[in-house]
Amino acid sequence: MSAALQTATLLAGLILALAGVAWTLVFLARKLGVRIPMRLIVGSVVLPLAVLLPWLGPDQLLAPTDFLSHQLVPGAKALDDPTRYELLNDAILQFLPWEMEFRRLIESGSFGLWSDALEGGSSLWTNPQASVLSPVAWIARAFSIEHFFLVKIALNLLICCLGVAVLVRRLGGGWHSGALAGVAAALSGAMMPWALYTHTAAVAWIPWTTLALVVLARAPTPARVGWSAVTICLLLLAGHPEVAFAGGCLGVLAAASLRSKRVGWSRCVLAMVSAAALGFLLAAPAVLPFLGAVAGSQRSGELEDVLVPSLSQMELAPRSWFVDGGHRWLAMALHPNAAGRPFIDPFAGALNWLETSSVYAGLWAVAGSALVCGLWLRRSLVLVGFAAVTGLLAAGFIPALWVARSLPLVSSMAYPRAALVGSVALCVAAGLGFDATRRRAPSLLAWIAVATLCILSIAAGGAENAALSIVVWALIGVALVVGEPAPADRQRWCLLAMAVILLAQLPWAWRLIPTADPAGFYPASETFIDLAKATDSVPAVLPKRVLGTEYLGYPSLLTVYGFHQTRSHNPMAPAGWLRVNRAAFGFSPDAANYFAPVTSLSKPWLDALGVGGLLFSSTGNVKVWGPAQSASGSGRGGLELMSDSGSHQVYRNLGALDRWFVATTWELVSEQDLAQRLPQLGSAQHAFVSGVVGEGFESVRALENSVEPILETVVVRAGAVDLRVDWATPRSQQGFLLATSLAGPSGWSVVARSDDGRRLEIKRTQVHGAFLGAWIPGDAARLQLRFSPPYLRAGLVATLLGLALFGWLVRPRP
């Protein structure tokens, strides 16, 4: 297919997808009591196409994979300026590999319930950022993986723009002001810095959720409760719980401040709680598995351990009121280039481009918020106040942090995520503020507020941006003088305001969207070809896992090249799995040390975890534990050398075990002692047993080698394993310990049957504090291992109940 035909096909498919989503949103808005004019529908479809036009051709790819050739894919062809968008590495090392694996699992019929390749074995259903049930993600899955981000961003821009416009209209503003607010929000820090992330997928639905809650607060009906629940469900399915929580807070505050006096508090609260509960039921298959896994994950407890400076450390100097230079965030709220031009200039702000840019809602929105305050628009002040509070939290304002850390749920949030929601609130408030000038001229206080912000904005932008800043603020002044004109002149006024938004925000937004060389999309590597040969030469039921020392072949990246990994690059990784990786390989990622190297190798652990291929860096100082010689008589720590490029070597490990094996020895270890005992593993078939399920396990004696059974695999697919127990010697009366390197035991079930099909009693346990284990009786002949995400079945039942309630609420009434 020619490049021109590919572009035309992509464009046609994208327009069709945008049009379909737009009409779906029109239907949803009508159910919530708002009719959208045709011009706004067409404009909302055109906006994403206009913003993403530079990436629709065959020469630019919206996927920043260039940095892979810099270090993570050894042997790949080097590209020009490979590290420019390295900050966006999560998109390439997490989101796309997860999406590729999910597509592969869907094709195999397993629906992503279990992946043997990701995170050493995991379920994508417990990972909200995999977006397994997100409607937007499913539409994007109809396109090639190279264009997955492009389609998702386009759809999110449409949803956000249309949602903000409808919300402004429902709050009493005009369609012109609503359309301007929608464009400003779509090009603001709420959407553009995190465009490749699931943050924006959640942000896009926040205006719709807020609209639904406001509608319920003004005129609750059973049907509106049902359709409001749909918006809440879509927000929960979008893939980012923290942003969804912040959006829910905005919706509740807006609804409470805009409640109709004819609707009592009890009726208002009942309607909103009912909608939230029904929305939770509809999204339960995605939400419940996540909630079941989050307590034992890497992310759990990390943010609670972050120390906040005491109030007594605050001095008279205003800079001391913020954590780690957070005062520089305030400058970013006043000018898009306060920290420099994104990904072009050296970064001069706090944290990084993404975090800092989140607070920028646009100069049009900044001026509009001044109007809200100057005109004292009481119903809009809650939006400005919410934006101010989230901005201060993101900037690390110490008094705000102390209050937030004392509140339940809020205490464990990553506060910069709330700044995205604050930017949306500010754009909505700006739309209402400019719309108010139609009814009354700006007061002296409003002019003073706008002039003050103008001066601060020009100062924040610096001399190099002064000319453009002055032009933009001059146009804002003209728009304020004209006000909201008569209907005949509104189109010209709207074009003037649109020019302000595009001048200030569109070039900034384009710099934040990455561009990449299509040739660098997960580039080929001779090193990975050698690594594949090494693992293929090790006999196994499932492909052997692969490990890279230092930062080589960082975890989820390996799945793209067909390898199974042992490390994790996912905040939802089980804490027990991380504890094993720390003990075995010195791999210890956390919130402060997001990228962690492999600093040591334990040969018994390499065998126990089924690591058949090793990518070894010659530049690091990696300690190797284990036998001095390999099976072939040469190698490093019992590993056989396959290839050597000078900077790195490829080894194979012939002693790697399968995912399931018979433990020849074991010992009971308490959870408290595991961290100390795990590094002392002396044999791959030795098991540290903890978390025993069932009585009497402690009385079982150690297994003798003379009665060790052979496990023959009959069936194996993702999340389902059938084994036949073959006793090479007379059966043991005591049975044996089935040990695995399958992350668990939560979600896994083990069924043992005798020769005559009788189901036998087993005792499940936990091996090494991280993996599935079970004591199997001596008369067992067949074993079945099955995985189902915890609480998934309960979630499916909840959804069926939710659908029944939804149908009852929205049924036609006389």
N, C-alpha and C positions, 0 to 999 in steps of 0.2 A: 504494500500500500504506500503510495507517495506521501510526502510530507504534507502537501496541500490537502489531500483527501483526509489524512489523519486529523489535521486541524479542523477541517469542516465537520467531520464526524463528531469530534469532541465538542465543538461549539453547538452543533445541533442537539446533541444529547444534554448539554448543560442548560440550554434554553428550555428544553422540554422539562428537565428536572425542576428548574426555577419556576416555570409556569405552573407545574403541578403543585408544588409546595405553596405558591402564592394563592392559588384558588382554594387550597385546603385551609389556609389561614383566613381567607375571606369568609369561608363557611363557619370557622370557629368564632371569628369576630361577630358574625351575625347572631350566633347563639348566645353571645355575651351582650347583645344589645347594640352593636355598632355596625353600621354599613359603610364599607370602604369605597370611595369613588374610584372609577376606572383609571383616571390619570395617575393616582397614587399606586395602584397595582402595577401598571406598566412601568412607572418609575422605579419601583422596588425591584423589578426584574432587570432593568437596565443598569442600575447602580452596581451590582456585583460584576457584571460584564465589563463595565467601564473601568472599575478599580483593578480588575485582574487582566485587563487586555494585554499588558506586556508579557504575560505568562501563557497566553493561549497559543503562541507559535511553537514550532518544533525545536527551536534553538534554546529555549529557556525552560528549565524544569523547576517547579515549586517544591523542592525537596532538597534541603542543604546537605547533600552527601559528600561534597568536595573534601571535607575535613577527614574523611575516612582514609584517604590516601596519605595523610600526614603521619599517622602512627598506628591506627587500630587495625588496618588491613595491610600487614607487611607484604612487600613485594608488588603492591599495586602501583600503577603508573601515576606519577606525581602530577598535580594540576596547579594552575596558577592561583595564587591567593587562597590556599585551601582552608585557612583557619578563620576566614572572615566571619562566618556564621557558626562557628564552633559552639557558641553559647546555646544554640538551638539543638544541641546533641540529643536531647530526650526524644525529639521527633524521629530521629534516625536510629537511635539505639534502643528505643522502647516502643513507641507508638506504631511505626511501620512494621517492625518484626512481629509485634503482637497481632497486628492486622493480617500479615501474611500467614502466620500460624493459624489464626482463626479461619481464614479462607480455606486453608488446607484441610483443617478439621471438618469444616462444613462439607467440603467435597467428599470427605471420607465417611460422612454420616454421623459423626460423634458430637456435632453441635458445640464444640469447644468445652465440653464438660471436663475434660482432662487432656493435658498435653504432656507427653513424656519428654519433650524437648525444652520447654521453657522453665526457667528457674529451678532446674533439677527435677522437674515434674510439678505441675501446678494446674489450677483451674482458672480459666479466664473469666468465669462467672463471679469469682470472688474479687476481681480486679475491676473497679468501676471505670477506669480510664481505657479499658479495652472496648467499652461501648458495645457490648454484645447485643443489647436490645434497643439501642438508639435508632429511631427512625431515620435521622439524618445520615448516620453511618451506614445504614442499610441501603439508602439511595446511592451513596458514594461507592458502595461495594459493587454496583452495577458497572463501574468504570474500572479501567486498569489501575493497578497499584501505583503506577507512576503519577497518576492524576488524582489519587485519593484525597490528598490535602487540598488541591485546587477546588474540587467539587464541594468538599466540606466547608471550606472558607466561604465560597460563593453562597451556599445555602444559609450559613450562619449570618452572613451580612444581610441577606434578604429578611430572615426571621427577625433580627434585631431592629432593622430599619422600620419595617412595617409595624412591629410591636410597639416601638416608642411613639410612632406617629398616631396609632390608634389610642394609646394611653393618654397622650396629650389631648386628643380630641375628647376622650371620655371624661377628662378632668376639667373640661370647660374651654379648652383652647381651640383655635381654628385649624383647618387642615393644612394651611400654608405653614403655620408655625410648627405643626406636628411633623410635616415632611422635613422641614429644616432640622428639627430636633432628631429625627430618625437618621438623617445623613450624618449629622454631627456625632451621634452615638456610634454609628457603624464605623466611622473613621477615628474614633477616640481610643484612649488607652484601655478602654474596656474590651476592645476587640482586636486591634491591630498588633500590639506587642506579643500577645499569646495566640495569634491566629492559628498556629499549627497545633495548639494544645486543646485539651478538652475543656479548659477554662472557658474559652469563648463559646463552645457549644452549650454550656450551662448559662452563660451570660445572655445569650441570644433569647432564651425563653423567660428570662426574668421580667421583662416588660409585660409579657402575656400573663404570667402568674400574678403580678401586681395588679394588672387590669382586672383579672378575675376576682381577686380579693376585694378590690374597691367596688366592683359591681355587687358583690354579696353584701358589703357593708351599706350599700345604698338601697338595694331592692332585692333581697334574697328570695329566691323561689327554688323549688325542688330541681327544676331543669337546670337552673344556673349553678346550683351546687354540683350537679353531675358534670357539666362542661367545665367548671372551675377545676374539678378533680382531674380532668384530662390535662389541663395546663400544668398542674402540679406533677402529674405522672411524667409528662414530657421533660420537665425540669429534672426530676430524679433520674430519669434514664439517660440524661445528657452525658454524665460521666464524671462530674466533679462535685463530691458531697460538700466541700467547704464553700464553694461558690453558691451552690444551691441553698445552703443554710443561710448565708448572708443575704441572698435574694429573698428568701422567705421572711427574714427580719424586715427588709425594706417593704415587702408587700403588707405585712401586718401593721407596720407603723403608718404606711400611707392609708390603709383601710381604716385604721382607728381614727386618724385625723380627719378623714373625709366622710365619716359615717353620717348618714342621714338622721336627723333628729326624730323622724317618724319611725325609725328602726331602733328598738331598744337594745341595750348592750347585750342582754342575754340572748336575744334572737340573732344578733350580729355574730357573737362569739360562737354560738351553736352552728351557724351556717358555715363559718370558716373552719371550725374544727371538723365538721362533717366532711367538708371538701378535702381537707388535708388527710383525713383518715382514709377516705375513698381513693384519693390519689396514691397514698402509700399502698393500699391493697392492689391497685392496678399495676404498680411498679414492683411489687413484692418479689417476683422471681429474680430481679437484679439486685434489689436492696437487701433482702434477708441474707443471701450468701455472703455479701460484703460485710454486713454487721456481724455475722458469725465468725468471720476471719479476722476482723480488724483488731480484736482484743489481743490476739497472739501474734501480731505482725511487727515488723521492724518499726513502722511508723508509731505504733502505740507507745505512748510515754515519752517519745523524743521531745516533743514540744513542751511538755510539762516540766522537763528538766532544764529548760532555758531560763537562766537567771535574769531578772529584771533589776536594774539598779534601784536602790532605795530612794525615797523622796528626799532624804536628807542630803543626798549627793548633788542635788540641784543647786546651782549657784545663781548669782545675779545675771551672769552671762547667758543669754537665751540659748546658745548652742549647747549648753550643759543640760538643757531640758530634754534633749533627744538622745537616743541610743545610736552609737556608731555613725555619727555624722548624718543622722536622719533629717536634719534641718534642710539639707539640700534637696529633699523631696519637694518641699514647698515651692522652691524655684521652678521645679519641673511642672507643677500645676499651672504655672503662669506663662510658660513658654515651651514649645515643643523641643527646642534645641538648647535648653538651659544646661544640659549635660553634654552637649555636642550633637553633631549629626549622627543618628543611630547607625552603627556598624561601619561608619566612615571615619569619623574623628576618634581620637583616644577618649575613652569614657571618663567623664569628669563628675560623676554623680555618686550616689550611695548605692551599694550592692552591685547592680548590673542593669543593662539596658531594659530588660523585661520588667523587673520589679519597679524600677524608677518610673518608667513610662506609663505605668498603670494609672497614675493619678491625673494624667493629662486628659481633660475632657474637651479641649478646644478653646480658643480665645472667644469664640461666639458664646460658648457655654459659660465661660468666666464672666463675660459682660452680662449675660442673662441672669446669672446668680446675683450680681450686684443690683440689677433691677428688682429682683424678688425681694431683696433686703431693703432697698431704698423705697420701694412702693409698699412695703410691709404686706406682702401677699401671704396672709397667715396660713392658708392651706398649702402653699408651696414651700413654706419655710422648713417643714419637716424634711423635704427632699434635700434642700441645701444643708440642713443640719446633719442629716445622715451622711452626705458626702464629706462634710467637714470632719465628722467623727472618724469615719473609715480612713480618711486621709491622714489624720493625726495618728491613728493606730499603725498604719503602714509606715509612717515616718518614725515610729518609735518614740512618740511623746510620752514621757515617763508617767505622768499622772493618769493618762488614758490607759496605759498598759496595766497599771495597778488595779484600776477599776475592772478592766476586762478580765484580768487573771483571777478575779474574785468571783466571777459569774460562771455558773455551770455551762457546759458545752462550749461557750465562747473562749474559755481559758485555754483550750487545746488547739485553737485555730492558728493557721498561718495568716497573720493579719494583712499582709500585702494582697491576699486574695480578695479581701473585702473591698479593697480600693477599686477593683474593677466594677463592682456593683455601685460604689459611690459615684463613679464617672457616669454611669447610666442615669442615676438619680439627678445628677447635675444637668445633664442634657435635657431631661424632662422638665426640670425646673426652669431652665433657660427658655424652652419653648413657651411655657406659661408666662414667663416674665416679659418676653418680647410681645406676646399676644396681648398682654395687659396694656401696652402702650396704645392699643387701638381705642381703649375706653378713656384713658387719661394720660396726659403728658407726664414724662418722668419728673419726679420731684427734684428739688435742689439736692436733697440727700442722695438720691439715686445718681444724679450727675456727679456728685463728689465721689461716690463709691466707684463709679465707672472710671473717672479720671484717675483716681488713686491706683486702681488695678492696671490701668493703661501705663502709668509711669513705672510701676513695679514690673510689669511684663516686659517693657522695653529694656529695663535694667537687667532683668534675668536673662534675656536673650543675648546681651552683650553687643559690642559695637559691630561685630561682623554680621549680625542679624537685624541691626537697627533699622535699615531702610525698609525691609519687608514688614517689620513690626509696625512701623509708623503707617505704612500704607494700609495694613489690615485694620488697625485701630481707627484710622481716619474713615474707612468704609463703615466700621461699626458706628462711629459718630454720626455719619450721614444717615444710616439706617434708623438711629434713634431720633434724629431730627424729623425725618419723614414720618416715623412711627408706623403703625399699621394703617395703611392708607385706605381710601375708598376702594370698593370692589373693582372698579375699572383700572386702578393702578397697582393692584396687589401683585400681579404677575411680575411687574418690574421690580417692586420692592423685594419679592421673593428671590429673584435672580441676583439682586444686589447682595442679599444675605447669603445666598448660596456661594457667591464669589468669595465672601469672607471665609466661609468654612473650607472651601477647596484650596484657597491660597495658603491657609494656615495649616491644614491637616493632610491634604492629599500627598504632597511631596514627602512629608514626614512618614506617612503610612507606607508609601512605596519603599522607603528605605528599610522599614521593619520587615517587609515580606522578603524572604530569602530567594535568591536566584541561584541556580546551579547548572553545571554542565551536564547534559544528559549522559555523557560518556562516563561520568563519575558516579552513576547510580549503582551503588553496591558493586564496585569494580571487581573484575576478575583478579585472581592472585595465584601465582604458582605455588606459593607457600601453602595456601588452603588446599590446593590440589594434592600436594604431598601429604597434608594432614588427613585428607580423605582416604588416601591409600593406606596410611598407617592404621586408621581405625577399621577400615574394611578388612584388613588382614588379621584382626582379632576376632575369633569366633564368638558370636553372641546372639541371643534371641532378639533383643532390641539393639539398635545402634549404640556403640559405646560412647560415653560422654567424652567431651573434649575440655581441656583446661589450658589457659594461657597464663604464663607468669607475668609479673608486673602488670601492664595494662594491655598486653597483646590480646586481640580477639575478644574485646569486652563482651560480657555475657550474652545479652539478647541478640547482638549482632551475629553470633555464631549460628543461630537458627536460620537466618537468611541463607546461609551457605550450606544448609542441610545437616548441621551438627547438633547434637544434644549437649546441653550445657550443665555445669554443676554450680557455678556461681549464680547470684541473682543481681538484677539491676532494677529493683522494684520495691517501693516502700511497703507494699503489701506482702512481701516475702515473710514466711513464718519465722519467728524469732529462734525456734529450735534449729532450723536449717542454717540460719546465720551462725549460730553457736558452733555447729559442726564445721562450717567453712572456716571459722576463726581458728578452731583448734587444729584443723587439718592443713590449712594453707595460709594462715595469717591474714585471711581476707575478712575485713571488718568495716563495711560501709555503715554510715549513719548520717544524720542530718547535717552535721558539721563537716564530715568527710565523705561527701557524696560519691566520689570516685575513689575506690580503694584498690591498692595493688595486691597481687598474690606475692607474698614475701617468703614463703616456705613451702616445702613439699614433703609430705609423709607418705612413704611407699605403702604402708598398710592401709592408709586412708584412700590413696589412689585406687588400690585394689577393691576395697570395700564399697567405694562409691561408683565403681564401674568406669573409671577414667581410662580409656584405651588409647587416647591420643594426647600428646603434650606439646605445646608450643612454648619453647624455652627461650627467654631473652638472654643474650650474652652480655648486655649492658648493665644488668642489675646484679645485686648480691643476694641471690636466693639460696636459702639453706635447704639442703636435701637430706631427708632422713630415710634410712632403709638399707638394704643389702648393698654391698660395694659393687657386686657384679650382677649383670642381667643374665637371663637364660642363655643368651648367645655368647656370654663371656666378655662383653664390652658394653659400655654405656655409662650413664650417670645415675647413681642411686637405684640400680636395678631396672633401668629403662633402656630400650634398644634404640640407638641412633638410626634415623631413616634418611635425613638430609640435613645439610648445614650450609647456610647462606652467609655465615660470618657474624652477622648481627643477631641471628636467632637460629635455633635448631628445632627440628621436628623429631619427636621420639614416639615410640609405641610401647604400650605396657601390656605384655602378654598375660600378666597375672590378674587383670581386671575381672571382677566377678560380674554376674548378671545382676539385674535389679532385685532379684529374689534368690536367696540361697539358704542353706541349712547352717545354723550357727553350731559350731562344734563345742564352743565354751561360751559361758556368759557369767555375768555377775550382776546382782541387784545394786543399783546406785540411786541414791536419793536425788531429787531435782537440785538440791543445794550443792551437791558434790559433783555434778556432771561437768561443770566448767573446768574443774581441776583434773578430773579423770579422763576426759576425752583426748587430750594430747598424748596420753600414755597408751593409746591403742597399740598393741604389739602384734596382733594377728588380724587379718581381714575378716576371718570368720568368728572372731570374738565379738560378743554383743554386750553393750552396757544397757541393761534393762531397767526401765523406770515407767511410772505411770501405769501400773498393772491394772487390768480390768478383769475381775473375777477372783474368787478366793482360791487359795491353795497353791498358787504358782510358786510361792517361796519354798514349798516343800519338795519341788521337783529337783531331781539330781542332775548333775552335768551329763551331757550326752557322750557316750563312748564312740570312738571312731569306728569300732567294729559293727555298729548298727546304724551308721549314717545312711539315710536314704538318698536316692537320686531323684531330682525334680525334673520331669520331662514336660516341656511346654506343648500344650495341645492347641490352644487358641490364644492369640494376643492381639489386641487392638487398643486404642486409646481408652484407658480407664476400665478395661476388661481383660482379665487373664484367667485361663483355665490351665491347671497343672495336673499331671498324673504322678502319683508317688510310687516310685519303683524301689523296692527294698532289694539291694544286691545280696544281702544276707538275711537270715530269718528276722522277721519283724520284731521291733522293740516293743515291749509292753508299756514302756513309759512314754513313747512318742518322741517328738523332736520340736525344737524351736525354729519356726519359720522367721527368718530375718529378711528385711528388704531395705532398699534405699529409696523407697517411695514415700514422699512427704506425707505424714499422717500421724496418728491413725484417723483423725477426724475426717469423715467423709467416706472412708474405706470400710467395706464389709468383707468378711472372710467366711466362706461356707465350706465345711469338710464333709465328705460323704464316704461311706464304706463301699466295699465291692458290690453289695446288694442294693445300693442306692439309699441306705439309711443315713439321715443327717446326724452328724456327730457334734457333740459339744466341744467348743474350743474356748481358749482363754486369750483374749486379745491383750496386747501390751504395746509399749512404745520402745523402740530400739534407738539407742544413742540420743534419746530425748527429742527425736525429730521424725522417726520413720515408723511405718507400720510393722508390727510384729505379732506373732500369734503362736501359742502352744498348741500343736496339732497332735491328736491322739494317735497311738500306735497302729490302730486298725483303719486309718484313713487311706483311701485309694485315690480320691480325686479332690482337688481344691479349686474353689472359685473365688477370685478377687475382683470386686466391683467397686467403682467409685461413683458417687453422686455428690455434687456440692452440698455441703451442710445447709439445711433449711430450704433447699430448692423445691422439694416436694411440698413443703408447707407454703412456699411462695406461690406455687402453681394453684394450690387449693384456694389461697387468699385471692388470687387474681380471678378465678372463676366466681368466687363470691362477690368480688368487686364488680365484675361485668354484670352479674345479675342485679346488683343494687343500682348500677349505672342505668341499665335498661329500665328499671322501675322508676327511677327519678326523671328520666327524660321522655317517658312514654307520653303520647298525646293525651291531653286532658280536655274535657268538655268546657 
